[in-house]
Amino acid sequence: MGAFTAALGGLDALIFTGGIGENSKDVRERVLKGLAYMGIEIDEDKNKSRGKEVIVSKPGAGVTAMVVPTNEELMIARETLELASN
């Protein structure tokens, strides 16, 4: 994260997605607490959410952290259809 943030010149938002990112409040909490120096402040109550789109950083935090659910099966099906159509 540090290398990517440095290469980008900062961070506007950090998005958690996929099975672990969507569903593990503990993983999000450990990651975000380790990145507090970047201006990320975790909202403990919002971080309890599972599988739905939610901003888990506190209002006014220097970096917005959020959860964005994915539909991985749908994406695999779409890519498979594209490959099969070509």
LINURPE-V824909 format. One record per residue. N is the residue number from 1. RES is the residue in three letters. PHI is phi in whole degrees, 0 to 359 (none if undefined). Layout:
((N;RES;PHI) (N;RES;PHI))
//
This chain:
((1;MET;none) (2;GLY;299) (3;ALA;294) (4;PHE;296) (5;THR;297) (6;ALA;296) (7;ALA;296) (8;LEU;275) (9;GLY;77) (10;GLY;133) (11;LEU;221) (12;ASP;267) (13;ALA;210) (14;LEU;235) (15;ILE;250) (16;PHE;258) (17;THR;211) (18;GLY;73) (19;GLY;308) (20;ILE;287) (21;GLY;298) (22;GLU;284) (23;ASN;245) (24;SER;252) (25;LYS;297) (26;ASP;293) (27;VAL;295) (28;ARG;301) (29;GLU;298) (30;ARG;296) (31;VAL;296) (32;LEU;292) (33;LYS;294) (34;GLY;288) (35;LEU;251) (36;ALA;303) (37;TYR;297) (38;MET;274) (39;GLY;97) (40;ILE;273) (41;GLU;238) (42;ILE;273) (43;ASP;266) (44;GLU;302) (45;ASP;292) (46;LYS;293) (47;ASN;290) (48;LYS;286) (49;SER;298) (50;ARG;230) (51;GLY;67) (52;LYS;224) (53;GLU;290) (54;VAL;201) (55;ILE;274) (56;VAL;257) (57;SER;267) (58;LYS;288) (59;PRO;303) (60;GLY;84) (61;ALA;297) (62;GLY;296) (63;VAL;229) (64;THR;275) (65;ALA;245) (66;MET;214) (67;VAL;253) (68;VAL;232) (69;PRO;297) (70;THR;239) (71;ASN;242) (72;GLU;298) (73;GLU;297) (74;LEU;295) (75;MET;296) (76;ILE;298) (77;ALA;297) (78;ARG;296) (79;GLU;293) (80;THR;295) (81;LEU;299) (82;GLU;298) (83;LEU;297) (84;ALA;291) (85;SER;284) (86;ASN;275))
//
